[in-house]
Amino acid sequence: MNLKRPLHLDRITIDPDVMDGQPCIRGLRIPVSLIIKLIASGKSINEILDDYPELEEEDVRQALEYAAWATTEASIPMTP
């Protein structure tokens, strides 16, 4: 299994001193998981950018791409 992050995901940072090492956007305290949860709840990219003015559209796109990559690289068992 290749757990190495794709190089073109340069806006996704992982720092043990920021949000306990969760993947975040450009070192900000905005985890990728938050972006994914907002989109899953029905927020549009423009609504997310309005709510988080420090984000850019490419940040959201890379968060989605990172999540897609991460879920193809590892299986997470789901229990009923």
C-alpha atoms as one frame of an Amber mdcrd trajectory, in Angstrom:
protein
   0.000   0.000   0.000   1.400   3.401  -1.013   0.688   5.869   1.787   2.839
   8.614   0.310   0.761  11.720  -0.418   0.649  12.745  -4.105   3.049  15.643
  -4.734   0.477  17.865  -6.402  -1.491  18.102  -3.144   0.739  20.925  -1.971
  -1.984  22.697   0.021  -2.553  19.751   2.350  -0.220  19.816   5.339   0.270
  17.374   8.182   1.996  18.770  11.250   1.879  17.023  14.627   1.718  20.470
  16.291  -1.371  21.567  14.320  -4.709  19.890  15.069  -2.937  16.802  16.468
  -1.506  15.944  13.059  -4.767  15.878  11.150  -4.425  16.758   7.461  -5.130
  20.504   7.251  -5.302  23.210   4.636  -1.986  25.112   4.276  -1.075  24.758
   7.942  -4.253  26.529   9.005  -6.352  24.995  11.729  -8.894  23.929   9.138
  -8.806  20.143   8.767  -9.576  18.411   5.488 -12.280  16.467   7.337 -14.160
  19.699   8.085 -14.233  20.632   4.394 -15.507  17.161   3.488 -18.184  17.291
   6.204 -19.351  20.718   5.014 -19.675  19.502   1.430 -21.439  16.325   2.585
 -23.937  18.461   4.513 -24.820  20.331   1.316 -22.609  23.422   1.469 -21.366
  24.682  -1.868 -17.765  25.655  -2.451 -18.818  29.309  -2.569 -20.622  29.000
   0.775 -17.533  27.428   2.334 -15.345  30.219   0.948 -17.766  32.801   2.364
 -17.715  31.114   5.788 -13.914  30.687   5.782 -12.433  33.704   3.944  -8.882
  32.457   4.538  -9.598  29.550   2.178  -9.253  29.594  -1.594 -11.156  27.504
  -4.115  -8.067  25.367  -4.810  -7.880  24.529  -1.076 -11.354  22.990  -1.231
 -10.580  21.122  -4.450  -7.401  19.674  -2.989  -9.258  18.675   0.190 -11.665
  16.678  -1.962  -8.847  15.144  -3.952  -6.946  14.270  -0.764 -10.043  12.593
   0.690 -10.519  10.607  -2.513  -6.872   9.522  -2.449  -6.963   8.648   1.257
 -10.055   6.475   0.908  -8.573   4.505  -1.966  -5.359   3.846  -0.039  -6.780
   2.399   3.157  -9.803   0.390   4.152 -11.692   1.465   7.219 -13.953  -1.268
   8.543 -17.515  -0.153   9.193 -19.458  -1.796  11.957 -23.244  -1.965  11.975
